[in-house]
Every structure is written in structure tokens, then in C-alpha cells.
């Protein structure tokens, strides 16, 4: 297999992590109030979700994905409900009592958020397809474990960079100074993503009814 395929897979993994989204803001808010160790625990937990969705993405890209649409609709319902719950909590935050998502249990919150991120599957499919398209002939089920390992390398490198950036003094000051506003923005994003996930799942069930 071409080393270029490994390199593109690792790059796709890094870009996937670096793409701004709810988890991106959650990490920076958490690191601002709890420090880099809490942020590191959050992304470590989130990594489990990254690997899970990437494995499904590779299965779809390679063409051996035999999971029915019902499974993804059920996952969509779980994603939507969980994100709406997190968003509601963030929107109800008050001045002087701002607690970013994951402040109490950053590792477990990262795991749950990584596994219930509704955009993870389509984004990972799009990202890895775009950057590995020129190596389509080398994509096979036998190569999948090595591709997943290459993606993991990209994930880890990007996570290290984000945790480092989130702990920088100017960035921490910004998130601390505007903590309530950022928390509510994160809440709006959570609710929006959650609502879209619920709508998409509902349409999926309705189309097969």
C-alpha cells in the first residue's frame, strides 16, 4: 500500500478533529476554567467516539458496510436527545454559576459526547473520502486496521495541538471573561445539532413506515 494513503488518512484525521464544532468550543471553555488537564481528559474520552465513527466511515468507504439505516436513525435519536439536554443546561447557565460542559466529569463527558455527535459520521465519511479518493484502488477491508491506525495518529496530533492552544493565557482569559456568552453559544449549537439529528432520524423512520 502506498505511504501516501497513510499520510492522507492521518491528515484527514487531523483536519476532522480541528474542524470547529460543539466539541471544539466545549474543549476551550473547559480548559479555560479547569486547565489543560481537564481538557486533555475531555479529548481523551472524545477520542473513543472519533475512532468509533471513523471505523464506520471506513466501512462505508470500502463498501462493506452492511449496517441498516434503522441503526443510524436510532443513533440519531440518541444523539439528538443527549445534545438537546446538554444545550438546555448550557442555555440556563447564570452569571456567577457558569460551569462549562464536562466540568465535573471531563473524561466521561468526552466519551459520551464523542459517541453521540450527530455530525461525526457524515463529516468523517466526507473528510476521508475527499483526501483518499486518489488511492481508491488501495482501499480494502484488509487495509482498514492500518488506515484506522493512521487516522488515530492524526487524531492524537490534532488533540495535542488543541489542548496546548486551549491552555494559552490569552485564550483562557477570553473564555473566562466571556464565559457566560460562550457557554450559551455552545448551548445554542448543541440544541441546533440535536434538533437536526432528531428531524433527520424522524424522516428516516417516516420514509420506511
C-alpha positions, -999 to +999 in steps of 0.1 A: +000+000+000+012+035-008+026+055+021+008+085+005-025+068+015-014+066+051-003+102+051-036+114+036-055+093+061-036+109+090-041+143+075-078+137+072-079+126+108-062+157+120-085+180+099-115+162+112-105+170+148-095+206+140-128+214+123-147+238+146-179+225+161-196+220+195-168+198+209-142+224+198-159+251+219-166+228+248-129+219+250-118+256+250-144+265+276-135+236+298-097+243+296-103+280+304-119+272+338-104+238+347-070+240+330-052+218+304-055+185+324-093+187+322-092+195+285-068+166+280-092+142+297-121+155+276-103+149+243-091+115+255-126+104+261-138+120+228-111+100+210-132+069+216-160+084+197-137+096+169-124+060+164-159+045+165-173+068+138-141+066+117-143+028+117-179+031+104-168+057+079-141+034+065-166+005+063-189+027+042-160+040+020-146+005+014-181-007+005-186-034+031-210-015+054-240-038+059-255-019+088-291-010+081-304+026+081-325+018+112-294+016+133-283+051+122-317+065+128-317+051+164-283+066+169-296+099+156-324+099+182-299+092+210-276+119+196-304+145+194-318+139+228-284+140+245-273+172+227-306+189+234-301+180+271-266+195+272-278+225+253-306+232+276-283+231+306-259+255+290-286+279+280-299+280+316-265+289+329-264+321+350-237+347+357-215+336+386-225+299+382-211+292+348-200+256+345-188+245+311-199+212+297-179+184+313-166+204+342-175+176+367-165+146+347-145+156+317-134+121+307-168+105+307-184+136+291-158+133+263-167+097+258-204+103+257-201+134+235-178+116+211-202+087+207-233+109+203-220+136+180-246+136+151-223+151+126-194+127+132-204+100+107-212+122+077-183+145+083-158+116+087-171+099+056-168+132+036-133+141+050-117+107+045-133+102+011-121+136-002-085+130+009-081+093+000-101+093-033-069+092-054-060+059-036-093+042-041-078+011-057-057+005-025-087+007-002-097-028+010-110-044+041-075-059+048-061-024+049-088-010+072-069-017+105-039+002+092-060+031+079-076+033+113-042+034+130-031+062+106-063+081+114-055+077+151-021+093+147-038+123+130-064+125+159-037+124+186-015+151+169-045+174+165-058+168+200-023+176+215-023+209+195-058+218+206-051+211+243-019+232+240-038+261+223-067+260+247-043+264+277-027+296+263-031+325+287-048+349+261-073+323+251-081+313+286-086+350+295-110+354+267-131+324+276-131+334+313-141+370+305-169+359+282-176+326+298-214+330+301-218+341+265-196+313+252-215+288+273-248+299+258-234+299+223-223+263+229-258+256+242-274+270+211-251+249+189-259+218+209-297+223+206-294+231+169-273+200+161-296+179+184-328+192+167-314+185+133-304+149+144-339+143+157-355+157+125-333+136+103-340+104+123-377+111+122-376+115+084-357+082+082-383+063+102-412+080+083-398+070+049-398+033+059-432+034+077 
